[in-house]
């Protein structure tokens, strides 16, 4: 195959898939703001389903002793925006994703681009007569298999802080946690959100570059006030 002239060869190498039809890759790397032809939203829709399936399949196979609850929590940790954003940065998608002249894209567009990229791999492999599902499964497991095999339910309590807080308040007989947006500051491309989490008399405040991250950090602080919960 001829060398790519559009700077995507390094991305393909990091991903571990050489596209036979570069059009799939171009679509996966086109953010909706770019105005450059078909964007990656349809691929992101397909990729989201593929990613969840592949992670669930790996967890089901590798952790036969786990019940549904821990399995769902681990899947949530592996497919969340934070995890996908980290994968996007490792792939160099912050440089490759085409947008409308922005100096930087936030975590969510980059996370969506990972899902779009997985869908593009699936379609590319299928179009070439291969097994697209197996190809995506291999890429997902190359990223997550070690984490799945080493996972301990207690280790993600802090990562899944909002769910853990909800479970902890229920166990302690406290009201369900309530989250209040206190304010937003900063420019549109780099906002800061301030959030308060409260349950009964217990209150904690935190900031983050997305409202979800601010809520998660506030939940972690509130968990610290309430004390440790069960590890599973």
N, C-alpha and C positions, 0 to 999 in steps of 0.2 A: 504493500500500500504506500502511495506517495506520502511524503511528509506533509503535515498540515502547515498551511501558511497563515492561519488565523490565530495562532497562539494557543490552540487547544490541545496540542500534543502532550504537554506537561500534565494537563488536567486528566487526559485519558490514561496516562501512565500512573498517576496517583490513584485514580479510580480503579484501574485494573480492567478496563474495557476499551478496545479500539473500535470506534464506530465505523461500520461499513457504509452507512448512510448518514453523512454529516448533518443532514437537514434535521434529524431528530435531536442532535446535540444543540444545534443553533436555536431550535425552538425552546429547549429546556433552559437555555441561557438568556432568554429574552424576557425581561421583566415587563409587566404591564405598562409601566411608565415610559418605556423607551420609545414608543411610537414607531417601532421598526418591524412591521409585519406581525405575524402571529405570535402572541405571547405564550408564556408557559403555564397559564392557569388550568387548561384542560389536562396537561400532563401532570400537574400538581395534584389534581383530583384523582387521577389513576394511581399515581405514585403513593399517595397517602394510604390507599387501600392495600397496595402491594407491600408497603413497609410494615403496616400493622399485621398483615397475614404472616409475613416472613419472620418477624420477631416472635409472634405468638407460636408459630410452628417450632421454632428453635427452643423456646422456653418449654413448650409441652414435651418435646423430645428429651431435652437435657435435664429437666427437673421433674421426674415422674413422681416424686414424693410430695410435691407441693399441691396445695389446694388452689381453687380459683382466685381467692382474694390476693394472696402473695403474687400469683402469676400476673394478675392485672396490674398490680402496683409496679412490678418490675418492668412490664411492657410500657407503662406510662412514663417511667424514668427514661427508658431508652428511645422513645419516640417523641418526647417533649421538644418544644422549641429550643430550649437551652442545649439539649444533646445534639439536635440537628444543626444548630448554629455552629457548635464546635466541629462537627463533621464538615460543614461547609468551609470553615476556615482552613481545616487541614487539607481540603481539596483545592483551595485557592479560589473558591467561588466568589469571594469578595472582590477579586480582580477580574474574573471572567464574566460575571453576570452583567448583561447589558442593560443599562437604565438610562433615563433621560438626563444625562449630564450630572448626576449626583456625585459628590465626592465620596459618599459612603452610603451603603444601604444598611438598614437595621437588621436585628436578628431574625425577625419573622420572614422578610423576603428571602433571606439567605437560607433559612430552614425550608421554606417552600421550594426553593430551587433544588435542594437535595432530593426532595420527593419527586420533582419534575425530572430530575436526572435519572432516578431509578426507573421511572416510567419510560423514559427515552431508551434506556438500556433494554428494557423488556421488549419494546416495539422493534428496536433494531435487531435484536436476536431473533425474534419471531419472523421478521421480514426476510432474514437470511436463512430461514429454514431450521433454526435452532429452537431450544427450549427456553423461552424468555423468563418463565417463572424460576427455573433452576438457576439461571444466570443471576437474577436479582437476589435469590436466596443466598448464593455464594458470596455476593458482595456484602449483603447485610451481615452474614455470619463472620466474614472477615473483619468487620467492624465490631461486632457485638458478642461473638461467641465466648471469648475469654471472660467478659463481664458476666454473661449468663451463667457460666460454669462456676464462677467464684462468688456469685451474689449470695448475700446473707440478708434475710428480711429486715434485720435490725439496721442494716447499713443505709437503707434508703429512707428511714424515718425522717431524717432531716431534709432529704431531697424532696420528699413528698409532704412538705410541712403542713399544707392546708388540709389535706385529708387526715393526716395524723392529729392535727389540732381538733378537727371535728370529732374524731373517734375519742380523743382524750377528754374533751368537754362532756361528751355523752357518758363516758365511764365515770366521770366525777360528778355527774348530775348538774352540770352548768349549762347555761343557755348556749344554743348554737352560735358559733363565732359570727360576728358581723364586721364587715369591712367598709370603711368610709374613706372616700377620696378627699384628702385635705387640701390638695392643690397640685397644680402643674406649672412647671417653669422650664426655661430653656427654649432654644429654637426648635422648629418642627423636626429637623433631622436628628436632633439629640435632646429629646425631652427628658425631664425628670419628674417623677410622680411621687407624691407624698401620701401615705396611706396610714390609717389607724385601724388596728384589729382589736376587738373587744369581746369579752365574754364575762357576764356578771360584773364584778368589781375590777376585773383584770384588764389592763389596757397596754398596748404596745404600739409604737409608731416606727415607720421605716420608709426609706426611699428606694427607688429603682428606676432604670431607664425605660421600663414598661410598667403599666399598672399591675400586671400579673406578677412581675418580679417584686414590686414593692409589697404586694399583698403576701407573697411567699415569705419575704424577709420579715414582715411584721408577724406572720404566723410563727416563724422560728423564734422570734423574741418572746412571743407570748407563751410558747412551749417551755422556754427557759424559766419563765415565771411560775408555770404550773408544775414543773418538775418532770422527770423522765417517765415515759409510759412503758407499756410492755414492748418487748423487742420483736414480736411477730404479730 
